[in-house]
Amino acid sequence: MDHVHMVIVIPPRYAVARVVQYIKSQSPKALKAKFPFLQEAYFSRGGIWSRGYCVSCIGLDEKEILAYVEHQEKEDKGQLQLAF
């Protein structure tokens, strides 16, 4: 299953759910414009985003979080890659 890892700094005045909602509502148009093949691959099946999401707020510093995301990228190298 396709998934995305994001490292985002969200100021306390913003609700995490609203930020995720904004990303999920605004990104499809930009993705379709930049990568037309996504129309056939994902948008014809009801969209690119699932209904849920997972958020983790942990006490790691930024370097540790970025190292984790980079490690996940290496782990995912064996999966199907999109040709950009």
C-alpha distance (Angstrom), angle and dihedral (degrees) to the residues before:
residue distance angle dihedral
M1 . . .
D2 3.79 . .
H3 3.75 118.3 .
V4 3.78 141.5 167.2
H5 3.79 131.2 -135.0
M6 3.80 114.8 -155.2
V7 3.76 130.9 -178.9
I8 3.78 106.4 -153.9
V9 3.78 131.4 169.5
I10 3.79 108.4 -144.7
P11 3.80 116.9 -172.6
P12 3.83 113.1 -128.5
R13 3.81 92.1 -112.0
Y14 3.84 89.8 69.5
A15 3.79 123.1 72.9
V16 3.80 112.1 -126.2
A17 3.81 90.7 -135.2
R18 3.82 91.4 55.9
V19 3.81 92.1 49.7
V20 3.81 91.4 50.1
Q21 3.81 90.0 46.7
Y22 3.80 90.0 51.8
I23 3.81 93.2 49.4
K24 3.79 91.9 47.4
S25 3.81 93.2 47.4
Q26 3.81 98.4 44.6
S27 3.80 103.2 37.7
P28 3.84 101.8 65.5
K29 3.81 94.4 67.0
A30 3.81 92.6 49.5
L31 3.81 92.3 45.3
K32 3.82 92.5 50.0
A33 3.80 90.8 50.1
K34 3.81 94.1 48.9
F35 3.82 98.3 37.4
P36 3.83 110.2 30.7
F37 3.82 92.7 178.9
L38 3.80 88.2 69.7
Q39 3.80 88.7 72.2
E40 3.79 90.2 70.1
A41 3.79 97.1 34.0
Y42 3.80 100.4 48.1
F43 3.78 117.5 -5.0
S44 3.79 93.9 59.2
R45 3.83 87.0 60.2
G46 3.77 96.7 56.4
G47 3.79 103.1 -75.5
I48 3.76 141.9 -55.5
W49 3.79 100.8 -87.6
S50 3.78 128.8 72.2
R51 3.79 119.1 -137.8
G52 3.78 94.5 -107.3
Y53 3.78 138.0 51.9
C54 3.78 139.6 -171.2
V55 3.78 123.7 -128.8
S56 3.76 125.1 -173.7
C57 3.78 122.4 -167.3
I58 3.75 108.1 -172.5
G59 3.76 138.0 163.7
L60 3.79 96.6 -111.4
D61 3.74 120.9 121.3
E62 3.79 121.8 -114.7
K63 3.82 94.6 -99.0
E64 3.80 91.7 55.8
I65 3.79 92.4 48.2
L66 3.80 93.0 48.9
A67 3.81 90.2 47.9
Y68 3.81 89.1 53.5
V69 3.81 92.6 50.3
E70 3.82 91.1 47.5
H71 3.82 89.5 49.9
Q72 3.81 90.0 51.6
E73 3.80 89.0 51.3
K74 3.81 90.0 55.3
E75 3.81 91.0 47.0
D76 3.80 90.2 52.7
K77 3.83 94.6 50.9
G78 3.81 90.7 96.3
Q79 3.79 91.9 58.6
L80 3.77 125.6 89.1
Q81 3.78 109.5 -70.4
L82 3.79 125.4 -151.6
A83 3.80 115.1 -126.1
F84 3.80 109.2 -125.0
